Amino acid sequence: MSLFCCPVGHAENPPETWSVEKIAPRTWVISTGVSSYARISSYGTKRAAQDAIDYSWAPLYNRETAWYEGSTLLGWRPYEPRPCKNHPTVDEHAFDLDEERFGPQD
C-alpha cells in the first residue's frame, strides 16, 4: 500500500504541498497536495500532526520515491506498474521522476 495511487500521483503530491488543517475541536488532519486532495491521518493537536509529517509521513514518502525508482527496500515487494484509474493516459513504464526534486536518475 502506498500513499498515492501511482508514481504520477506520488510525484504530484510531495510533502512540501501537504498542510495541517483543523476540522473539529481537538482534531487536526494532514491533507495532501494540490492535485489530489486527500487526508492522510488525524491527530489530537496541531503540533502532533506537524511532527507526524516530519517524522513519519515525509520519510515514508521518501522511501516510496526510492521504491518507485526500483530500489529494493527490506520488507517491501518490488514495484510493479499497474493501470491507474486516476491517471489512465500515463504510461507508468515511462515514468520519470522530477530530477530537480529527486536528483539525476541513474
Secondary structure, DSSP 8 states (H G I E B T S, - for coil): --SSSSHHHHHH--GGG-EEEEEETTEEEEE--SSS--EEEEESSHHHHHHHIIIIIHHHHHHHHHHHTT---TT---------TTSTT--GGG----HHHH----
